[in-house]
């Protein structure tokens, strides 16, 4: 009988991509996907360890998989597996722990995969596909555990990425999201020992992708604002239909004092200036971000600085994270931890602020043609994501199809749903 597999992912876009790579490899070796209520012979769990809550979710998931698939081998990979392999190995049903993503080819080989995949062919259930172009982080932000579990800097060759993207486009995907652990460092490992004129940068990869003769668009995942170079801005300006006018820039805090305590490498003004440079070159770009609220020592004045920077840039979406002390990071041992009730109040305040900023940005888009990728069609209504990273709800039409582009001119905002209509 054919062996059945289940794959489950916790965490970031990179994890989702890597799970898909493993899944496709196993399917190519003769495994079949287990139905939702069907027991599997092999379960692959890709874990996250950004927060202690991520670890807890990983443990719960593994225990549930063992309970529902008592005869299955459970292989655990991902950042939690790297950080705490002995702890993971003791969980029920775990037969193997992959502590380094570079071991994935060996893992697949042990399960009979002969032709090791160099990329993915699609992403099930998604109209937008992730493509991992880079791994590893050189920074040492005081709140972050990831550099200790993904320390190896690696960029994929551009020809390999281009071949993978062509395959995804031929499979029907019309948006490609470039992702990595530190996307802005794409090419850093290629450039060692070379004169600056010969360096490979993210902008050169994006330009190569934009020149592919397909009707599709490229979107960048998270990037540091200071790594949005003049060359990258030029590519976005030169290919407005191919490169989404949207950047997810990592703010974390708008206070220079807190940024220094986080061991970030830039001040708030530099981040604002870089975003304003993008806005000067591109018509109404969307900016989204991450903010940590209640970092140790954060005062009311520091938090007010963050609100001011968010307003200056005009973020349309803010991922808000109350600071959670991560064991193994310097910030976890800082003495001036912020009280939970203060963090909760600031999260509530920033959440309300984010809604106001998003509505202000959406009002600027009303009456403006947007290129929308259709991701859901139900009865007489369709929903999709605009080039400027706004969810749009629009009347369905007979010629619409999932994964296709339409031009949509929004009339206004559905405040309750947080989308353009």
HELIX and SHEET records of a PDB file:
HELIX    1   1 UNK A   13  UNK A   28  1                                  16    
HELIX    2   2 UNK A   52  UNK A   68  1                                  17    
HELIX    3   3 UNK A   79  UNK A   83  1                                   5    
HELIX    4   4 UNK A   85  UNK A   89  1                                   5    
HELIX    5   5 UNK A  101  UNK A  103  5                                   3    
HELIX    6   6 UNK A  104  UNK A  110  1                                   7    
HELIX    7   7 UNK A  146  UNK A  149  1                                   4    
HELIX    8   8 UNK A  158  UNK A  170  1                                  13    
HELIX    9   9 UNK A  183  UNK A  185  5                                   3    
HELIX   10  10 UNK A  188  UNK A  191  1                                   4    
HELIX   11  11 UNK A  196  UNK A  198  5                                   3    
HELIX   12  12 UNK A  202  UNK A  210  1                                   9    
HELIX   13  13 UNK A  225  UNK A  227  5                                   3    
HELIX   14  14 UNK A  230  UNK A  238  1                                   9    
HELIX   15  15 UNK A  256  UNK A  261  1                                   6    
HELIX   16  16 UNK A  268  UNK A  281  1                                  14    
HELIX   17  17 UNK A  300  UNK A  313  1                                  14    
HELIX   18  18 UNK A  330  UNK A  333  5                                   4    
HELIX   19  19 UNK A  340  UNK A  365  1                                  26    
SHEET    1   A 5 UNK A  32  UNK A  33  0                                        
SHEET    2   A 5 UNK A   4  UNK A   9  1                                        
SHEET    3   A 5 UNK A  42  UNK A  47  1                                        
SHEET    4   A 5 UNK A  73  UNK A  78  1                                        
SHEET    5   A 5 UNK A  94  UNK A  97  1                                        
SHEET    1   B 4 UNK A 154  UNK A 155  0                                        
SHEET    2   B 4 UNK A 128  UNK A 135 -1                                        
SHEET    3   B 4 UNK A 175  UNK A 180  1                                        
SHEET    4   B 4 UNK A 217  UNK A 220  1                                        
SHEET    1   C 4 UNK A 222  UNK A 223  0                                        
SHEET    2   C 4 UNK A 246  UNK A 252  1                                        
SHEET    3   C 4 UNK A 286  UNK A 293  1                                        
SHEET    4   C 4 UNK A 317  UNK A 322  1                                        
SHEET    1   D 4 UNK A 391  UNK A 395  0                                        
SHEET    2   D 4 UNK A 381  UNK A 386 -1                                        
SHEET    3   D 4 UNK A 369  UNK A 378 -1                                        
SHEET    4   D 4 UNK A 405  UNK A 409 -1                                        
SHEET    1   E 2 UNK A 413  UNK A 414  0                                        
SHEET    2   E 2 UNK A 419  UNK A 420 -1                                        
END                                                                             
